[in-house]
Each structure stands twice: as C-alpha cells, then as structure tokens.
C-alpha cells in the first residue's frame, strides 16, 4: 500500500515549507559555484571551445556536490514529516538527531568490537 492509500494526498504536501527553506538557498549555491567554477576551468584551458563541454560538466559536478551537502538535511526532514506525519519540523529534526546519534554510537561500538576480535585473533600466530 502506498502512502496516499494509507494516509491522504495532503501528506504529499507536508514539509513543503521545509523543502523550500533548503532548495531555494541550495539553488543559489549551485548557480554561484557553477558559474565561478566554469569560468575558472575555461580560463585554465586557455578558452579552447572544444573543452567547453568538459569544463561545464566539471563545474556542474563541483556545484552539485556543494548544493547537495546543503540540501540533504532538508530533504531528510521533509521525508520524516511526510511519512511520520509530523506537523512541527522541529520534532522531526529531534527524532532524526536521535536516530543519527544512535547509529553513530552503534557503528562505533561495532567497529571497536570487530577491531578487538581481529587483533585478538592474531595474538596467537
């Protein structure tokens, strides 16, 4: 069953404000970095037209990396709001933070345990 069947169409628009708060500045970041990077790459190739496409692709990759880094937390928050039905974005952010902290701690514990097991298995060699 899909989200629309279980909930309603209105849940699709929950989190719209949150995503706009992330997407609008991320778009500005993208275009600012894209234009500066494209200009720098083109000038570093002595303005050779046959390399313009490569310069534009490189600029797009760099710009999207920065924009995505900014936009991603807002996307995750929007998805929590839509799926879990939060009416307050702050509650979603608190839950996301708790999940991330638990994940980080369990990863650290698992990593420490596997290192101890690996080192311990080589002590008797």
N, C-alpha and C positions, 0 to 999 in steps of 0.2 A: 504494500500500500504506500502511495506517495504522500508527501506532506500535505498536499491540497486535499486529498481524500480524508486524511486523518484530522486535519485542522480546518483551515479555510484559506481563501485567496488573500485575505488580509495579512496573513502571516508572511506572505511573499514580500510585503512592503515594510514589515517591521525591520528596523535597522537602517532604513533609508537615510536618516539624518547622520548616523554613524558613518556610513559608507561615503556620503558626500564630504564629511569632515576629513576623510582620508584621501579620497580620489581627486578632489579639486587641487589641494596642495601638491599631491603626487604628480599630477599632470603638469603643473607649473615647474616642478623639479625636473621632470623628464625633458620638457622642451628647452629649459635653460641649459641643462647639461648636454643635451643632444646638439644644440647649436654651437656651443663653445667647443665641444669635442670634435664635431665635424669640421669646424673652422681650423682647429689646431692640426687635425690629421691632414686636411687638404694642403695646408701651408707646409707641412713636413714632407709632402710628396712633390713639392715644387709646382703645385696646381696642375698636375697632369690629369686631364679629363678621363683617361682610361682607368684611373684609380678612384674616381669619384664614388662609384658604387661600393667599393670596398671600404672607403672612408665613411660613407653613410651607414653601412652595416655595422662597422665597428662603433661608431658613435651611438647607434641605436642600442647595441648591447650594453655599453657602459651606462647610458642614460636609464635604461630599463632596470639595470641592477640597483641603481640608487633609488629610483622611484618605487620599485617593489619592496625594498627594505623599509621605506616609509609607509607604504600602503598596506602591507601584510597584516600588521596588528589590527587595523580597522576591519579588514576582511574577516579575520577570525572572530572578532567581536560581533560583527553583523551576523555571521553564521550561528553563533551561540544565541543571539537574540531571536533569530528566525526559528531555529529548531527547538530551543528550550522555552520559547515564549516569554522571554523577559520583557518587561515594559520599561525597565530602567537599565541603560547601558552600563552604569557603574556596578550593578550586581553581576552582570556578565563578566566584566573586567576582573572583579574579585574572584569569581569562580575560575576563570582562565588562569589567573595568577596562582591560585592554589593548586590547580592541576599541573601547571608547569613546575612549580616548586617540588611537588611530589614526584614528578617524572625525573627531575634533575637529581633528587636525592636517591631514588631507586636506581638510576643509572650509575651514580657514584658508588653506591653500595655493591651493585652487581660487578662493576669494573674492579673494585677493590677485592671482592671475593675471587674473581677469576684470576687476578694477578697473584693473590696468595696461593691459589691452587696451582697455578703454572709454576711459580717459584718453588713451591713445596715439592712438586713432582720431580724437580731437577736436583734437589738436595742430595739424593742418594746415588746419583750417577757416578 
